[in-house]
Amino acid sequence: MTYAKRFTSVKRICRTALFVLLTVVSFGSCSMTDNPKEKRILGSKRLLKKQNIVKIAVTYSFATEQETVRHAYELAKDEINAKGGILGGKLEVEYFDDGGMVKTATPVAYTICSDNSIPIVIQHSLSDVAIANSLIYQYYGLFQFCPISTSVDLTNLGLMNIFRNIPTDNLTGKNIAQFAASQEWQNFLIYSSDTHGGEGISNAFEFWSSTMDINIVDREVYTLSDTKNIFMKQANEWIRDVPLFDAVLVAGDLPQSAEVAAAFREAGITVPIIGGDAFSYEKFFDIAGTGKLSSNVYTVTNFEVDATDDAFLNLRKNFFERYKMEPDLGTMQAHDALHVIAAAINECKSLNPDDISATMLSHGTWNESAGPYQFTANGDLQKGSLAVMKTENGTFVKVSN
């Protein structure tokens, strides 16, 4: 087929919203006549006053996320506490394993919401999980920050007090199209995962390509259960049936995106392969290797390995000194998120999510490790062009920004 069915995510959101709202009604820890946000504000203030502690919850999949994510939050927490903490209190971070799936993450969200001393949750989760749980956290009055959720649906739901410090799929898709046009890659194949992230980048890229004279020759979808044999089959079909293509967009998350790239190379596709920030992790090379199976691959990302901003250089120095490893995208996003939240609270001198949100917007430019950037009115990251990096001898080398 030439074009895949688009914008199915709206239907997904509607189904998810209905499920969550029905669940909220039946959830027994808080009656609908109470004000969950006010109870949470009072609970977090009480903890600060009595125990001199401010708690922030962090959710991520212990099984699929590298330990570097937790390292980043621990480093940021210690840096914040060394400079006086939050509102004079000690910052404590509580970690929750969301399993990386909606069905396992939803009970975790309710567990967090049952503790009224937690005013803030950082959902270090992919879009499918973050979107579903955002409705729960909104109802129970938590301020939300999502460092790796890229779907535009997250902030298009009209929820209050939700922010992210990572580019949306729309921004990434636009930057991919702009770079492709600059390289004169005029005929594209798209291979997308059936997730919010995969669909979002593909849709955005296809839209922006239409404004830049880039032709989408074919677009196909893979599922989370697909393996190498499926990827090889798709590559062989394209080699056989498509006479001309200049590049391939692979839109999905690790580990599958790396498996797809390696399978395409093994099948004989030699044209450039380009994708979003999923390619920018060193884990890509653990899966695809450092030889020809990972060659000529590009990533458009918020992460620059050779960034020169003071905040990033400090992260790189401190992270390496403590853990003897270099930071990656997930590390940077986590470290930045905690620092920005702490700075906003200290600036507004409040644990009220409305006050924190107002400060996120009024502060202007944030210059932490993922900066500089600002937030749009609906909580999205506002940034100029993203970095483009290319694989070279088992690492990524900056090509453009």
C-alpha positions as CSV (number, residue, x, y, z in Angstrom):
1,M,0.0,0.0,0.0
2,T,1.1,3.6,-0.6
3,Y,-0.2,5.3,2.4
4,A,-1.0,3.8,5.8
5,K,-4.2,4.7,7.7
6,R,-3.6,7.9,9.6
7,F,-4.5,9.5,12.9
8,T,-5.8,6.3,14.6
9,S,-4.3,7.6,17.8
10,V,-7.3,9.8,18.4
11,K,-9.5,6.8,18.6
12,R,-7.1,5.1,20.9
13,I,-7.1,8.1,23.2
14,C,-10.9,8.2,23.3
15,R,-11.0,4.5,24.3
16,T,-8.3,5.0,26.9
17,A,-10.0,8.1,28.3
18,L,-13.3,6.3,28.7
19,F,-11.6,3.3,30.4
20,V,-9.7,5.6,32.8
21,L,-12.7,7.8,33.7
22,L,-14.8,4.7,34.4
23,T,-12.0,3.3,36.6
24,V,-11.6,6.6,38.4
25,V,-15.3,6.6,39.3
26,S,-15.0,3.1,40.8
27,F,-11.7,3.7,42.6
28,G,-12.5,3.7,46.2
29,S,-9.6,5.6,47.9
30,C,-11.2,9.0,47.3
31,S,-14.8,10.1,46.8
32,M,-15.8,12.2,43.8
33,T,-16.9,14.9,46.2
34,D,-13.4,15.5,47.6
35,N,-10.9,17.7,45.9
36,P,-7.9,15.4,45.1
37,K,-5.6,18.3,44.2
38,E,-6.2,20.2,47.4
39,K,-5.7,17.1,49.5
40,R,-2.4,16.5,47.7
41,I,-1.2,20.0,48.2
42,L,-2.0,19.8,51.9
43,G,-0.3,16.4,52.1
44,S,2.9,17.5,50.5
45,K,3.0,20.7,52.6
46,R,2.5,18.6,55.8
47,L,5.4,16.3,54.8
48,L,7.7,19.3,54.2
49,K,6.7,20.9,57.5
50,K,6.9,17.8,59.7
51,Q,9.8,15.9,58.1
52,N,11.5,18.5,55.9
53,I,11.1,16.3,52.9
54,V,9.7,16.8,49.3
55,K,8.9,13.6,47.5
56,I,8.9,13.1,43.7
57,A,7.8,9.9,42.1
58,V,9.6,8.5,39.0
59,T,8.1,5.7,36.9
60,Y,10.0,3.7,34.4
61,S,10.3,0.1,33.2
62,F,13.1,-1.5,35.3
63,A,13.4,-4.4,32.8
64,T,13.7,-2.3,29.6
65,E,15.4,0.9,30.7
66,Q,19.1,0.9,31.4
67,E,20.3,1.5,34.9
68,T,21.8,4.8,33.6
69,V,18.3,6.3,34.0
70,R,18.2,5.7,37.7
71,H,21.8,6.9,37.9
72,A,20.8,10.2,36.3
73,Y,18.0,10.8,38.7
74,E,20.2,9.9,41.7
75,L,22.9,12.3,40.5
76,A,20.5,15.1,39.9
77,K,18.8,14.5,43.3
78,D,22.2,14.7,45.1
79,E,23.2,17.9,43.2
80,I,19.9,19.5,44.2
81,N,20.2,18.5,47.8
82,A,23.8,19.8,47.9
83,K,22.5,23.2,46.9
84,G,19.8,23.4,49.6
85,G,17.1,21.0,48.3
86,I,13.6,22.0,47.5
87,L,12.0,24.8,49.6
88,G,14.7,24.1,52.1
89,G,13.7,20.5,52.4
90,K,15.4,17.3,51.3
91,L,14.4,15.9,48.0
92,E,13.5,12.3,48.0
93,V,12.9,10.3,44.8
94,E,10.7,7.2,44.9
95,Y,11.0,4.8,42.0
96,F,8.2,2.7,40.6
97,D,8.4,0.0,38.0
98,D,5.6,0.6,35.4
99,G,6.5,-2.5,33.4
100,G,6.6,-0.5,30.2
101,M,3.0,-1.4,29.3
102,V,-0.4,0.3,30.0
103,K,-1.8,-2.8,31.7
104,T,1.1,-2.9,34.2
105,A,1.5,0.9,34.5
106,T,-2.1,1.7,35.4
107,P,-2.0,0.0,38.9
108,V,1.3,1.8,39.5
109,A,-0.3,5.1,38.8
110,Y,-3.1,4.4,41.3
111,T,-0.5,3.4,43.9
112,I,1.3,6.7,43.5
113,C,-2.0,8.6,43.6
114,S,-2.9,7.0,46.9
115,D,0.0,8.8,48.6
116,N,-1.1,12.4,49.0
117,S,2.4,13.4,50.1
118,I,3.6,13.0,46.5
119,P,2.9,16.2,44.5
120,I,4.9,15.4,41.3
121,V,5.4,12.4,39.1
122,I,8.0,12.1,36.3
123,Q,6.7,9.5,33.8
124,H,10.0,8.3,32.3
125,S,7.8,6.2,30.0
126,L,7.0,5.9,26.3
127,S,4.0,7.6,24.8
128,D,1.5,4.8,25.1
129,V,2.0,4.5,28.8
130,A,2.3,8.2,29.5
131,I,-0.8,9.2,27.7
132,A,-3.0,6.5,29.4
133,N,-1.8,7.4,32.9
134,S,-1.8,11.2,32.3
135,L,-5.6,11.1,32.8
136,I,-5.2,9.4,36.1
137,Y,-2.6,11.8,37.4
138,Q,-4.6,14.7,36.2
139,Y,-7.6,13.6,38.2
140,Y,-5.6,13.1,41.4
141,G,-3.9,16.5,41.1
142,L,-0.3,15.7,40.4
143,F,2.1,17.8,38.4
144,Q,3.4,15.6,35.5
145,F,6.7,15.7,33.6
146,C,7.4,13.3,30.7
147,P,11.0,13.2,29.6
148,I,10.8,10.6,26.8
149,S,7.1,10.7,25.7
150,T,7.0,12.3,22.2
151,S,3.5,11.8,20.9
152,V,1.5,15.0,20.3
153,D,-1.5,13.3,21.8
154,L,0.1,13.7,25.3
155,T,-0.4,17.5,25.3
156,N,-3.3,17.7,22.9
157,L,-5.7,16.2,25.4
158,G,-6.2,19.6,27.0
159,L,-4.8,18.5,30.4
160,M,-3.3,21.0,32.8
161,N,0.1,20.8,34.5
162,I,1.8,18.4,32.1
163,F,5.2,19.2,30.5
164,R,7.9,17.5,28.6
165,N,11.5,18.3,27.7
166,I,11.8,16.2,24.6
167,P,10.8,17.2,21.1
168,T,7.4,16.0,19.9
169,D,7.0,13.6,17.0
170,N,5.9,16.5,14.8
171,L,9.1,18.4,15.5
172,T,11.2,15.4,14.9
173,G,9.4,14.5,11.7
174,K,9.8,18.0,10.4
175,N,13.5,18.0,11.1
176,I,13.9,14.6,9.4
177,A,12.2,15.9,6.3
178,Q,14.3,19.1,6.3
179,F,17.5,17.1,6.5
180,A,16.3,14.7,3.8
181,A,15.6,17.6,1.5
182,S,19.0,19.1,2.1
183,Q,20.5,15.7,1.1
184,E,18.3,15.5,-2.0
185,W,16.7,12.2,-0.8
186,Q,13.6,12.5,-2.9
187,N,12.1,9.0,-2.8
188,F,11.4,7.5,0.6
189,L,10.2,4.2,2.1
190,I,8.6,4.4,5.6
191,Y,8.7,1.4,8.0
192,S,6.8,2.3,11.2
193,S,6.0,0.6,14.4
194,D,2.3,0.5,15.4
195,T,2.8,2.6,18.5
196,H,2.1,6.3,19.2
197,G,5.7,7.2,18.6
198,G,6.1,5.3,15.4
199,E,2.9,6.5,13.9
200,G,3.5,10.1,15.1
201,I,6.9,10.5,13.5
202,S,5.7,8.8,10.3
203,N,2.7,11.0,10.0
204,A,4.6,14.1,10.7
205,F,7.4,13.2,8.2
206,E,4.8,12.4,5.5
207,F,3.1,15.7,6.1
208,W,6.3,17.8,5.9
209,S,7.6,15.8,3.0
210,S,4.6,16.9,1.0
211,T,5.8,20.5,1.4
212,M,9.4,19.7,0.3
213,D,8.9,17.7,-2.8
214,I,9.8,14.4,-1.2
215,N,7.9,11.4,-2.5
216,I,6.7,8.6,-0.2
217,V,7.0,5.5,-2.4
218,D,5.6,3.1,0.1
219,R,4.7,2.9,3.8
220,E,4.4,-0.3,5.9
221,V,3.8,-1.0,9.6
222,Y,5.4,-3.6,11.9
223,T,4.1,-4.7,15.3
224,L,5.8,-5.1,18.6
225,S,5.7,-8.9,18.2
226,D,7.5,-8.9,14.8
227,T,11.0,-10.3,14.6
228,K,13.9,-10.5,12.2
229,N,12.2,-12.8,9.7
230,I,9.3,-10.3,9.2
231,F,11.8,-7.4,8.8
232,M,13.8,-9.4,6.2
233,K,10.7,-10.3,4.3
234,Q,9.7,-6.7,4.1
235,A,13.2,-5.6,2.9
236,N,13.2,-8.3,0.2
237,E,9.8,-7.3,-1.0
238,W,10.9,-3.7,-1.4
239,I,14.1,-4.7,-3.1
240,R,12.1,-6.8,-5.5
241,D,9.1,-4.5,-6.1
242,V,10.3,-0.9,-5.7
243,P,12.7,0.2,-8.5
244,L,13.9,3.4,-6.9
245,F,14.2,4.7,-3.4
246,D,16.8,7.0,-1.9
247,A,16.3,6.4,1.8
248,V,14.3,4.6,4.4
249,L,12.6,6.1,7.5
250,V,12.4,3.6,10.4
251,A,10.1,5.0,13.0
252,G,10.0,3.0,16.3
253,D,11.7,2.3,19.6
254,L,14.6,0.2,20.7
255,P,15.3,-2.6,20.5
256,Q,13.2,-3.2,17.4
257,S,14.3,-0.1,15.5
258,A,17.9,-1.4,15.7
259,E,16.8,-4.9,14.7
260,V,15.0,-3.5,11.7
261,A,18.1,-1.5,10.6
262,A,20.3,-4.5,10.9
263,A,17.9,-6.8,9.1
264,F,17.5,-4.3,6.2
265,R,21.3,-4.1,5.8
266,E,21.6,-7.9,5.9
267,A,18.9,-8.1,3.2
268,G,20.9,-5.8,1.0
269,I,19.4,-2.4,1.4
270,T,22.3,0.0,1.3
271,V,20.6,3.5,1.1
272,P,20.6,5.7,4.1
273,I,18.3,4.7,7.0
274,I,17.1,7.6,9.2
275,G,15.0,7.7,12.4
276,G,14.2,9.7,15.5
277,D,16.0,9.7,18.8
278,A,15.6,5.9,19.4
279,F,18.7,5.5,17.2
280,S,20.8,7.8,19.4
281,Y,21.3,5.4,22.2
282,E,24.6,3.4,22.4
283,K,22.3,0.4,22.9
284,F,21.7,0.7,19.1
285,F,25.2,-0.7,18.6
286,D,24.8,-3.5,21.1
287,I,21.9,-4.7,18.9
288,A,23.1,-3.8,15.4
289,G,26.8,-4.2,16.0
290,T,29.5,-1.8,14.9
291,G,30.1,-3.1,11.3
292,K,28.1,-2.9,8.1
293,L,24.8,-3.8,9.7
294,S,24.8,-0.4,11.5
295,S,26.4,1.6,8.8
296,N,24.9,4.7,7.0
297,V,22.3,5.2,9.8
298,Y,21.2,8.7,10.8
299,T,19.4,9.9,13.9
300,V,17.6,13.2,14.4
301,T,17.7,13.8,18.2
302,N,17.6,16.2,21.1
303,F,20.9,14.7,22.2
304,E,24.3,15.9,21.0
305,V,27.4,13.8,22.0
306,D,29.6,16.9,21.6
307,A,27.3,19.6,23.1
308,T,29.2,22.5,24.6
309,D,26.5,23.9,26.9
310,D,27.9,24.3,30.5
311,A,25.0,22.4,32.0
312,F,25.6,19.4,29.7
313,L,29.3,19.5,30.2
314,N,28.8,19.4,34.0
315,L,26.4,16.5,33.6
316,R,29.0,14.6,31.5
317,K,31.8,15.3,33.9
318,N,29.9,14.5,37.1
319,F,28.2,11.4,35.6
320,F,31.5,10.0,34.4
321,E,33.2,10.7,37.7
322,R,30.5,8.8,39.6
323,Y,29.6,6.0,37.3
324,K,32.5,5.7,34.9
325,M,30.3,5.9,31.8
326,E,29.1,8.6,29.3
327,P,25.6,9.9,29.5
328,D,23.1,9.1,26.8
329,L,19.7,10.6,25.7
330,G,17.7,9.0,28.5
331,T,20.3,10.1,31.1
332,M,20.3,13.7,29.9
333,Q,16.5,13.8,29.8
334,A,16.2,12.4,33.3
335,H,18.8,14.7,34.8
336,D,17.4,17.8,33.1
337,A,13.8,17.0,34.2
338,L,14.6,16.8,37.9
339,H,16.7,19.9,37.9
340,V,14.0,21.9,36.0
341,I,11.3,20.8,38.3
342,A,13.3,21.6,41.4
343,A,14.3,25.1,40.0
344,A,10.6,25.9,39.2
345,I,9.4,24.9,42.7
346,N,12.1,27.0,44.4
347,E,11.3,29.9,42.1
348,C,7.6,29.9,42.8
349,K,8.0,28.8,46.4
350,S,5.0,26.4,46.1
351,L,4.1,22.8,45.7
352,N,0.8,23.7,44.0
353,P,0.9,22.2,40.5
354,D,-0.8,25.3,39.1
355,D,2.0,27.5,40.5
356,I,4.7,25.2,39.2
357,S,3.2,25.2,35.7
358,A,2.9,29.0,35.7
359,T,6.6,29.2,36.6
360,M,7.6,26.7,33.9
361,L,6.1,29.1,31.4
362,S,7.1,32.5,32.8
363,H,10.7,31.6,33.6
364,G,11.6,31.8,29.9
365,T,14.6,29.9,28.7
366,W,15.7,26.8,30.7
367,N,19.5,26.1,30.6
368,E,19.8,22.7,32.3
369,S,21.5,19.7,30.6
370,A,18.9,19.4,27.8
371,G,18.7,23.1,27.2
372,P,18.5,25.8,26.2
373,Y,14.8,25.6,25.5
374,Q,11.4,27.0,26.5
375,F,8.0,25.5,27.0
376,T,4.9,26.2,24.8
377,A,1.6,27.1,26.5
378,N,0.5,23.4,26.4
379,G,3.7,22.1,27.9
380,D,5.7,21.1,24.8
381,L,9.4,21.7,24.4
382,Q,10.1,24.7,22.2
383,K,13.5,24.5,20.5
384,G,15.1,25.3,17.2
385,S,16.6,22.7,15.0
386,L,17.5,19.3,16.3
387,A,20.9,17.6,15.9
388,V,21.5,15.1,13.1
389,M,24.1,12.4,13.8
390,K,25.4,9.5,11.7
391,T,26.9,6.1,12.7
392,E,30.6,5.9,12.3
393,N,32.9,3.1,13.7
394,G,30.5,2.1,16.5
395,T,29.5,5.6,17.6
396,F,27.5,8.6,16.5
397,V,29.1,11.6,14.9
398,K,27.3,15.0,14.5
399,V,26.4,15.8,10.9
400,S,24.2,18.9,11.3
401,N,21.8,20.9,13.5
